[in-house]
Amino acid sequence: METTKSALLVRAFLLIFALSGTSFAADRNWSGSVSTDWHVPLNWAESSVPEANDDVIIDGSVTHQPTLDLSEGPITIASLSIGTTKASTLTFSYGDVETKKLIVTGDVLIGPSGILTHSVNATEETHRLFLDVGGDMEIVNKGLIDTQGKGFTKGPDEMTGSGRGQSHGGHGAVTALVYGSIVNPVSIGCSDVNNGGGGAIKLHVAGSLLINGTISSTAKARGAGGSVLIDADTIAGTGSIQVNGNTASSGGRIALYYNSKTFTGKTTADGAQLGAAGTIFTKNKNESYGHLSVSNTVVSSNFTYLINPNISGEPLHLQSITAHDKARIFVGVNITADNYVTEKTGLIKKWSDPDMLGANPDTWWTGTVDTNWYNGANWSSGTVPGPGTIAVVEGRYSYVEHMPYLAIENKNENLKALGVGNSILHINCPFDEENNWRLILNEDLILAPGGFIAHCTNNTSAEHFRVNIEAKNMHIDTRGGIELSKRGRSSGGLGGGTSTASYGGQGFHKNASHGSIVWPIILGSASSRAGNVSGGAGKFVITGVANIDGFIKTDGYLSTGGSILLLCDTFSGLGTLTANVESGSSGGRIAIYYREKTFTGTISAYGGIWGGGSASGTIYEKPEHLEHGILIVLNNVSSTPVFTSLNDVEAVDCIFDEILISGTGKLLVGADDSLTLPEDGIMIIEENDQASVNVVENGVFNNAGTIELPGKENSLNIEGNLNNFPGSLVRYTGVSADEQDSYIANGFDYYNLEIDAPGKTFYWNAGEVYNINGQLAVFGEPDERVTVRSTIDAEQWFLNLTAMPGYAEYVDVKDSNAGLNKYELVGPSENQGWNSSINSGNNINWVFGIQQTGTLYKLR
């Protein structure tokens, strides 16, 4: 008995001792009296910061809403109630998705006026929201967990785009790469503006999660959706979970894990405008595999690219992959599914599709060791791909630690086929046309969505790296491309200068244009300004189809565009080829050889707009049926004092079947240069105040074909020689702009001169002689006569018709002297008595009528 009493006394003593150090559970009500800092006692009505056993209540429309700083690690409380009656917001700061979280051992209630969010991120993933609940959690109607616009202002690597149309769970409208995990989404959305992309939310609920409100990591302006990751015993409710994109950007990512799911609300990861959808992954924890669903409400050519987050490890196997509504899915390597389901206009593509590689890859890049292509440990097969291998490069820094570099130095590299998707492959080939060391593909090169090829930046004035590829077929998807922009020289080149440079045309400071129009294979030239880099160089020999729905770019920055040389059987697609420049330097050079062309995209080598504008580079097309090909000089600067010259470094003799001068393009035939338009050839100078062809002293333009121009003043400027051979024609079509007149150029002999411009007025230079060795023909229409005038009223201009009479109908002529030769300017003899033309006076050797003065009758 004594022993029992002693034991009881000891136990009582121990209990009293234990209770003396225990903090009993209590309510902690937020007051925000001092600041927003959770950790300041005076911000709580009880003047005490919540501890592990405390029930936290945030329910007051106070000026200072609470911010929970988790930079020192996790915070634990017993329960949380927020916004049950009054507007209340709790902001998580410096949280992550691992340990820096809020732990609630009991229940969480988010009332109709309650909001959980995290701080806005800048350029790094600094703030995320992780709530770990030991009990149940309820989000009532109008309650919110909302991290809309809390993402960051950049993406996870250099290829994330700028401007409208960012990528995360899918591809946005700009060139970019997807990132983040399908099965464990915790990445925030990217944007190029503050408060753009969606944030990141992670909820772990041991009990039931009832969602009648909203969980949102949707983007704001110009951003991609963020992430929502939920792991709960039961997910129920009728609310919504959303990670939608904004302004042509993609949706984000959602993953739901549960033992039971009765949730009937909306779960969306839609893209915006041209943006692809994000991913929605669901998995019953009692089953081995989950389901992946992608649904988009907008029409987009962009894809939701699926990448195994453990690309070098076990395959990601799914019960199903479903493309709902307008979704477009591309399934990457190391991902398999029991079922592939498409609904409505949904689309699912795989590497093995006939229009892709046609078979599953033999190996893919894992990059587990280094960047060396020739290290077998970097490949899933354990060996370096060889001539019979179908290889794929996929993933980016979010998935692969080291990206591949293929260095071709003194031999060719051979593969069966190559695919690049949502990644970038650097291929460095030497400038060696004699040996022509290159990558040879016996079958196809496929650049899938987000797949890019580039060479390294040369970073000096010397030429070290270019891309040189030979393949059977080449397909570049709408969000794939060959990116050679800003990968050329950082200084020098034949057209290098101090602040601008020249290559395909003249830079603003008139450095020398150089290089080949028909076989461009060199790097662009560079200025010496800090940060400048010219465009790189790419050579592509495709024996079959070159389909470019994406792009080949070799643009320069503060330096010239570079070079693109493409030879193929069929040239198709709707993408872009560019050798443009952003500054006062010139465009580069592009040349394309083909048998058949169905390409409907854009090709440009624009000059830069800096200063007074610079000249465009050149675009050369060589269809098989044309012996000499097509030269296009196309610029988009508002004006420029410089020219796209044939070559400023050496004398050249150029011949083209077709020449197009478009936009503000200005073609220059330099001293000792010659330009020839053969018989049946045509040159068109489009209507623009800048568009012109200029032949300097000692330059020669030989025309045996047709020159067609509207007649803008100074559109045809001849100081050298324009030789219009027998049978050639110069046709004026008239300026279409209202209240603008047309001018007939002089300074050379015409062979045939035709004006076919009803209702237009043409001015001839007063006092000058126009020699026409073939025929002059002028065509108007009834009530839309061609008006012919001198540049100085009442002062004549002279016509020397050396071979035959002129022909005119429906004209109104004044101040014309056609009396220098035996031939008169007449019309056909039919319809006598019908007023065909008007004599407005001071005309010589024009036959105006046979029976009535003042009219011109048609003479047979």
Secondary structure, 3 states (H helix, E strand, C coil): CHHHHHHHHHHHHHHHHHHHCCCCCCEEEECCCCCCECCCHHHECCCCCCCCCCEEEECCCCCCCCEEECCCCCEEECEEEECCCCCEEEEEECCCCCCCCEEECCCEEECCCEEEEECCCCCCCCCCEEEEECCCEEECCCCEEECCCCCECCCCCCCCCCCCCCCCCCCCCCCCCCCCCCCCCCCCCEECCCCCCCCEEEEEEEEEEEECCEEECCCCCCECCCEEEEEEEEEECCCEEECCCCCCCCCCEEEEEECEECCCCEEECCCCCCCCCCEEEEEECCCCCCEEEEEECCCCCCCEEECCCCCCCCCEEEEEEEEEECCEEEECCCEEEEEEEECCCCEEEECCCCCCCCCCCCEEECCCCCCECCCHHHECCCCCCCCCCEEEEECCCCCCCCCCEEECCCCCEEECEEEEECEEEEEEECCCCCCCCCEEECCEEEECCCEEEECCCCCCCCCCCEEEEEECEEEECCCCEEECCCCCCCCCCCCCECCCCCCCCCCCCCCCCCCCCCCCCCCCCCECCCCCECCCEEEEEEEEEEEECCEEECCEECCCCCEEEEEEEEEECCCEEECCECCCCCCCEEEEEECEECCCCEEECCCCCCCCCCCCCEEEEEECCCCCCEEEEEECCCCCCCCEECCCCCCCEEECCEEEEEECCEEEECCCCEEEECCCCEEEECCCCCCEEEECCCCEEEECCEEEECCCCCCEEECCEEEECCCCEEEECCCCCCCCCEECCCCCCECEEEEECCCCEEEECCCCEEEECCCEEEECECCECEEEEECCCCCCEEEEECCCCEEEECEEECCEECCCCCCCEEECCCCCCCCCCEECCCCECECCCCCCCCCCCECC
